[in-house]
Amino acid sequence: MAILSGTPVGAALTTLPLDPLENRILLCHATGLTRIQLITQSERPLADDEAARLEALVARRLAGEPIAYIVGKREFFGLDFEVSDAVLIPRPDTELIVELALERLPPGDARLLDMGTGSGAIAVSMAHARPDARVTALDVSEAALAVARRNAAANGATVRFLPSDWYAALGADERFELIASNPPYIAAGDAHLAQGDLRFEPVGALTDHADGLAALRTIVAGAPGYLADGGWLLLEHGYDQAAAVRALLAARGFSEVRSWQDLAGIERVSGGRLAA
Ligand SMILES: C[S@@+](CC[C@H](N)C(=O)[O-])C[C@H]1O[C@@H](n2cnc3c(N)ncnc32)[C@H](O)[C@@H]1O
């Protein structure tokens, strides 16, 4: 029998070993109770199966598994996204590139490309906010694309999904008013890959298996061939990569090259514009 069987949910909330927010999330997930019901039904005892589920969830969290993988979802840009270990967990920092893209995507049926879509966080948020735009999202991982397709459907967003190694599957005559990407940018062997949530995330979403700039270089190099005149390229990158990405953009002939800071004041996104 599970140790917590028969424990009132209110008491379980305060005795679980995680931080208060995580205790609450896992208790809701194991019981199906809402946050409000945890309060209004605080004396309700945990059934044996609920207690067993809860204890298994807590054990996974104590082993370091990210809470988003345990509950299978994460909120991003006000929408619910399914996540699994096939996709990077969408980060709050990435909302910056969505905001910048929304400010720059022309009105009407503008074309947007999200490269390395993962869960679909950027593409689905954009298509949801701009249903008049034509959004294409690509990824080299078929497993990620399956998750992204479900996220588009669940959020009522229309996105064209494409399995592709960066630009490889795009037609030579395709053009976009804006290309956005949050590619893998952690250098091979970086100590962060063996720490925290990153240990559980797909390695191909995190590292370029090189110096951290390999995917960014490929995307910058190919972008002029797929951008409409005056089109924007926006790239998320690592905390120490802004100057290097600006240099890549300038060397490839982009104008209006600059970086933007995230909420922590770190230059998180860099971009530039193709001459009109
Ligand atoms: C850092 S994750 C970003 C996921 C999502 N866009 C986000 O911001 O949460 C990078 C994504 O790029 C994809 N990727 C890696 N190499 C790729 C390649 N050669 N071509 C296309 N996509 C690639 C990975 O599968 C992963 O989904």
The ligand as a Gaussian input file, in Angstrom:
#p B3LYP/6-31G(d) Opt

LIG

0 1
 C       16.609000      24.497000     -29.219000
 S       15.405000      23.425000     -29.969000
 C       14.117000      24.638000     -30.250000
 C       12.716000      24.085000     -30.217000
 C       11.632000      25.154000     -30.278000
 N       11.771000      25.970000     -31.483000
 C       11.666000      26.049000     -29.047000
 O       12.102000      27.198000     -29.178000
 O       11.233000      25.608000     -27.976000
 C       16.139000      23.181000     -31.569000
 C       15.336000      22.332000     -32.548000
 O       16.102000      22.254000     -33.768000
 C       15.948000      20.971000     -34.312000
 N       17.081000      20.679000     -35.203000
 C       18.335000      20.278000     -34.870000
 N       19.081000      20.089000     -35.968000
 C       18.286000      20.389000     -37.036000
 C       18.486000      20.374000     -38.443000
 N       19.655000      19.993000     -38.971000
 N       17.460000      20.726000     -39.238000
 C       16.264000      21.099000     -38.700000
 N       16.005000      21.119000     -37.375000
 C       16.997000      20.770000     -36.546000
 C       15.884000      20.054000     -33.107000
 O       15.295000      18.812000     -33.435000
 C       15.078000      20.909000     -32.122000
 O       13.703000      20.600000     -32.212000

